[in-house]
Amino acid sequence: MAFSGGRWETIPDRGAALQTSRKLTWLTYILYAASPVFGITAIVAIVLNYIKKDDVKGTWLESHFRWQIRTFWWGLLWISLGSITAVVFIGIPILFAATVWLIYRVVKGMVYLYDERVLPLP
């Protein structure tokens, strides 16, 4: 508590909020990791990313949310393209490459999150 403006105010515990956001970031990475098997988990993860994006603004976790959001949209693009072209068999390698790329992005994000590091752009 702090005295401000003639009254006592509760100071929010940024450490607790950051820990909660860090746990949420782990959860969203796990949801993205499960998405090649259970596609719906990626949708749950992206919804969480957008709902909680303001909570991590200005923290090192903001880069993880940006990384996850970009992973979702680029992954959706490549999965869609691969699915459409799978009829002529060119889509199969695209789907495989998109899955490998998704796994790479999730693993890299988890490693950086574990080390409490900021992810670079792209």
N, C-alpha and C positions, 0 to 999 in steps of 0.2 A: 504494500500500500504506500501511497505517496500523497503528500498534502499539496494540493494545487488549486488555485483559484478560490481559496477559502473553504475547501472541503477535501475530504479524503477520497482518493480514487484508487481503484484496483488497477495495478499495472499488469497487463497481460504477460504471461510467461512465454517469451519467444522461444525458449529452449524446448518447452513441452509442445508448442505448436509445430516447431521444426521436426521434432521426433515423430509426431503424428503424421506430418506430411511425408517424412522419410518412409514410414511404414506403408503409407498409401502408394508411394512410388514403387516400393517393392511389389505390392499387390498388383499394380498395373503391369509391371514387367512380367509377372507370373501369368497374368491373364493374356498378355500378348504371346508369351511362350506357348500357351495352350491353344492358341488360335489355329495353328495348322491342323489340329485334330478336331477341336470344337470351335468353329468359326465365330460363333456368337460371343465368345469371350473377348474378342477384339472390339466388338461394338460396346460391350460393357466398359472396357478399358478406355476407349476414346470418350465416352460420355463422362466418366470420372475425370479424365484429363481436362475436359472443358469446364466441368462444374468447379473443380478445385484449382484451376489455373491461377486465379487471383491470390489464393492462399500462399503460393510459392513465389510470387512476384518479388524480385529483388533478393532472392536467396540463391544459393548454388543449385538448389533443386529445380529452379526454373529451366535450366538447360536440359534437364532430364525430361521434363514435361514437353519442351519443344522437340526434343529427340523422339519421344514417343509419338507425338502428334504427327510429325513428319513421317515416321515409320508407318503409321497407320495409312495415311493418304497415299504415299508412294506404293506401299504394299497393295492397297486396294486397286490402284491403277494397274500394276503389273499382274495381279491375280485376275482382274477383269480381262485384260488383254490376253493373258494365257488361256483363260476359259473360253473366250470367244474364238480364238484361233486353234483351240484343241481339236476342233472338228477336222481341220486339215493337218493335224499332227504336229504342226510347228509350235503349238501352244504347250505341249508337254514339256519341252526343255525350258520354256519361259516359266511355267508353273514351278518346275524344279528349282530354277535359279532364284525365283522370287522367294521360295521357302528357305533356301540356303541363306539368302540375303537377310530375311527376317530373323532367322536364328542368330546370324552374326550381329545384327543390330541389338537384339535382346541381350545376348551374352556381353557385348561390349558395354552396353548401358548398365548391366548388373555389376560388372567389374568396376566401372567408374563410381557407381553408387556405393558399393562396398568400401571403396577407398575414399569416399566422400570428396570426389573430384568433379569439377565442372566438365561437361562434355563440350567438345568443339562444335562449331556450327556444322552443317549438313548432316 
